[in-house]
Each structure stands twice: as structure tokens, then as C-alpha cells.
């Protein structure tokens, strides 16, 4: 559409012509208004419908494949035949098609109105022709950017609506909120990472994943209320599969760890800190197993529990108190140079947490995530001394709640004696 209008300025047979390569030097504004009027009167509803239908149909096919694959991975049952079409899905497809036809028509109408207004104003004010041309081109660029924004937003909304419809068709009433875990995730969305919601009761501030503008979050199905062969199979196989999953996690971690360790060692030589506890950089089989079993006990499926593991590889860096912040920030810069990105930051120096330090998760260029903790020597020694013993009792599933409350108070009292590095409050959290 924008190309059509701009091409009208360059037709040799038309009253518009270009003097030189630098731009349009003369334009018949009256003739351009006639072109706009003719273009505006042309009914392009069928064209908008074809574009919208193609967009929705492609999205529906992709969503059906993704939801089918995800459910099969979680339940072991192929539900593809039940997810192709239903009254619920048809209703969503029709509603989204109608909405997108209106959006496409509104983009066209608003662009033409703005161009027409620009030409009319140029006639009234006597603006230079080249200025009018530049203004029309700028309007075209703005319109194209807006169209791309709307397309991305509608793609997310379509995927969210169809995912919900297909989940509801097989009896899924709840989901776990899952973000992209990067710096672009909004705080209101990051706060929901890993939380369980009901489709019947969407969060008031954001709606379901994908409902907010350009939201990239997704809904991971929760099977608490689903009575199906798949959910029963998941439950019966969970204990048997945990050991296998842990072995697979360890095998992959052993494969990628040497390169990460080498890069971090090189960075540490430049930044002036030290990596400590390298003998424990790979989480043990028993520790991973316990963590997965704890997640399952909290209501997550086996697949969800495995996907939540992000610290199979973990490191600890110790900086001196006096330049802790300076060296931390220098390390972030050097990590970025080598292709690493810190995607999560939790600075517990700033609150009354029983744990004192900066806890982060870092992602490499392949999307692999590992944990990095930053400490002073004192906070590291406390963490690995009495605090560790108290924490082991605290996280034991057999420890009563009233006992855990006492342990937490004791841990906070112990950590309150740790000297806080100067300026550490400037290290901001990232979710």
C-alpha cells in the first residue's frame, strides 16, 4: 500500500516527476489528492480477508503441531487427532480472523488519512514539494513499523487463544506461566514465572500469557484436574524416569562444561577475582534427583520439573569487599564480549535474606544456562560453614514448619554479621 502511493510519485506519465537523484523536486498536489481519493474508494475488503485468513490458518496449523508435541512429551499420549478442530477452536479462529480484517483495514485507512492531510496542509501552507515527499515517505515507514508491531502482537494473541482452546478441549484447566527468561521480559510477567494460574481466572494485571501487547510468555499445561490415560502414565512413570533424566542432564553438562569453565577462567584472569569450589561445578546425581523429586512433590509434572533445572553447572566467584562492585561490573562486560548474557540477577545483599551474595543465571550463545554466584570471602565462608548446615535442615522435606521458622531466624542472624560491600545496592535485580 505505501509502495503504491510512493510509486504514484514516480510515474513518468503522471503529473509528478523527479528532477534528480536527490529527491522529488516537483509534485502536483492536486493530482496526488485525486490518486488518494481513488485509492480510498477502492474496496479492498476481500484483499484484507485473504491476508487475515492466510495469517490465521498458518498460525492455527503451527499451534496445533506445537500443542500436540508438548502434550505428547508430557503425557506420552498422541492427542493430535483431538486437537485439530472443535467448536471452541472454530470460534477462536473466526473471532481472530474478523479482528485481523478490521486491523488491516484500519492500518490502510489511517495511512491514507495521514497522507491526505499532509498533502492538504502542503497546499494550504505552500510547503516545498521535496518536503512533502519526505513527509509522505516518513509516514510510509511509520506505517510499516506499526504493521509489523501489530503482526507480532496478533501472532502472540492468536497462539495464546488457540493454546487455551486446545488445552480446554482435553480438560486442562490450569497452566504454569513460563517467560523467555531474558532482559526483555516485563517485571509484571517475570514475577509470574513458574506460578500456576487457572484459565477461568486470568491475572488481573496482564491477562493470560500472550494477552498483553507483544507478550512472548507461554502457558505450560498443568494436569492436576485432568483424568486421562496420559496423566496416569506420567504419574506411574515419574519415579522410574527421574534417574534417567538426571543421567541425561549430567551427560550433557559434562559435554558443555569444559568450554564454559575455560572461558570463565580466562575472564577471571582479566577481572581480578577467583573461581572457588571448582570441584563442585557439576551438580551431583543425588542433588539433581532430590531437586526434581521436590518439584514433583510441589505439583509439577516430571517434564516441568526437569525443565526447571538451570544449575546443573554452577560456579562461585569471590571478589574483595573494597572493589566487589567494580569487578562485578567488569565481569559482566567481559562475559558479553565472549557471547554470554546474564539473564537473571538476584542481589540479596539488599534485603534480610539468610543468603548474602549476588546470585545469577548466565546463558551462552547456544541457549545453555548455568548458575554463577558472586561472594566476598567472608560471605563465601559463612555460606559454606554453619549456614550450609542450617540450610540443609531447612530444606529437608521432613523438617516441620515450626522448626523451619526457627532455622530461618537463625540463618538470618548469622548472615547479618557479614560485612556489606560498598555500593552493592547499585547491582540491580533482573528477572
Residue, then its C-alpha position, 0 to 999 in steps of 0.5 A: x500500500x505505501x509502495x503504491x502511493x510512493x510509486x504514484x510519485x514516480x510515474x513518468x506519465x503522471x503529473x509528478x516527476x523527479x528532477x534528480x537523484x536527490x529527491x522529488x523536486x516537483x509534485x502536483x498536489x492536486x493530482x496526488x489528492x485525486x490518486x488518494x481519493x481513488x485509492x480510498x474508494x477502492x474496496x479492498x475488503x476481500x484483499x484484507x480477508x485473504x491476508x487475515x485468513x492466510x495469517x490465521x490458518x498458518x498460525x492455527x496449523x503451527x499451534x496445533x503441531x506445537x500443542x500436540x508435541x508438548x502434550x505428547x512429551x508430557x503425557x506420552x499420549x498422541x492427542x493430535x487427532x483431538x486437537x485439530x478442530x472443535x467448536x471452541x477452536x472454530x470460534x477462536x479462529x473466526x473471532x481472530x480472523x474478523x479482528x485481523x480484517x478490521x486491523x488491516x483495514x484500519x492500518x490502510x485507512x489511517x495511512x491514507x488519512x495521514x497522507x491526505x492531510x499532509x498533502x492538504x496542509x502542503x497546499x494550504x501552507x505552500x510547503x516545498x514539494x521535496x518536503x512533502x515527499x519526505x513527509x509522505x515517505x516518513x509516514x510510509x515507514x511509520x506505517x510499516x513499523x506499526x504493521x509489523x508491531x501489530x503482526x507480532x502482537x496478533x501472532x502472540x494473541x492468536x497462539x495464546x487463544x488457540x493454546x487455551x482452546x486446545x488445552x480446554x478441549x482435553x480438560x486442562x484447566x490450569x497452566x504454569x506461566x513460563x517467560x523467555x527468561x531474558x532482559x526483555x521480559x516485563x517485571x509484571x510477567x517475570x514475577x509470574x514465572x513458574x506460578x500456576x494460574x487457572x484459565x477461568x481466572x486470568x491475572x488481573x494485571x496482564x491477562x493470560x500469557x500472550x494477552x498483553x501487547x507483544x507478550x512472548x510468555x507461554x502457558x505450560x499445561x498443568x494436569x492436576x484436574x485432568x483424568x486421562x490415560x496420559x496423566x496416569x502414565x506420567x504419574x506411574x512413570x515419574x519415579x522410574x524416569x527421574x534417574x534417567x533424566x538426571x543421567x541425561x542432564x549430567x551427560x550433557x553438562x559434562x559435554x558443555x562444561x569444559x568450554x564454559x569453565x575455560x572461558x570463565x577462567x580466562x575472564x577471571x584472569x582479566x577481572x581480578x577475582x577467583x573461581x572457588x569450589x571448582x570441584x563442585x561445578x557439576x551438580x551431583x546425581x543425588x542433588x539433581x534427583x532430590x531437586x526434581x523429586x521436590x518439584x514433583x512433590x510441589x505439583x509439577x509434572x516430571x517434564x516441568x520439573x526437569x525443565x526447571x533445572x538451570x544449575x546443573x553447572x554452577x560456579x562461585x566467584x569471590x571478589x574483595x569487599x573494597x572493589x566487589x562492585x567494580x569487578x562485578x561490573x567488569x565481569x559482566x562486560x567481559x562475559x558479553x564480549x565472549x557471547x554470554x548474557x546474564x539473564x537473571x540477577x538476584x542481589x540479596x545483599x539488599x534485603x534480610x535474606x539468610x543468603x548474602x551474595x549476588x546470585x545469577x543465571x548466565x546463558x551462552x550463545x547456544x541457549x545453555x544456562x548455568x548458575x554463577x554466584x558472586x561472594x566476598x570471602x567472608x560471605x563465601x565462608x559463612x555460606x559454606x560453614x554453619x549456614x550450609x548446615x542450617x540450610x540443609x535442615x531447612x530444606x529437608x522435606x521432613x523438617x516441620x514448619x515450626x522448626x523451619x521458622x526457627x532455622x530461618x531466624x537463625x540463618x538470618x542472624x548469622x548472615x547479618x554479621x557479614x560485612x556489606x560491600x560498598x555500593x552493592x545496592x547499585x547491582x540491580x535485580x533482573x528477572 
